[in-house]
Amino acid sequence: MSFFIKAVVDALQAVPAINSRIEGDDLVLSSAYDIGVAVGTERGLIVPVLRDCEKLSFAGIEAKLVHYAAKAREGKVSLEDLPGEEF
């Protein structure tokens, strides 16, 4: 999975318009590379977000994936772990 996440980050960096959002009439480019990864649990799927993936190594991404998968299966995922705007 870490190879896929690194490939996604590379693509987002190569084509910055993909990593953007529209606010009114403006196209706002994002400098964050936060990737949501679905984790299956007994109660269904949840999607914790791996923040700042561009700063992580392959091993760092794998460690975060294992951490979030364990939290999800134990029912301990917090709101900060899930997608949403950070202000």
Secondary structure, DSSP 8 states (H G I E B T S, - for coil): -HHHHHHHHHHHHHSGGGGEEEETTEEEE-----EE--EEETTEEE--EE--GGG--HHHHHHHHHHHHHHHHTT---GGGS-----
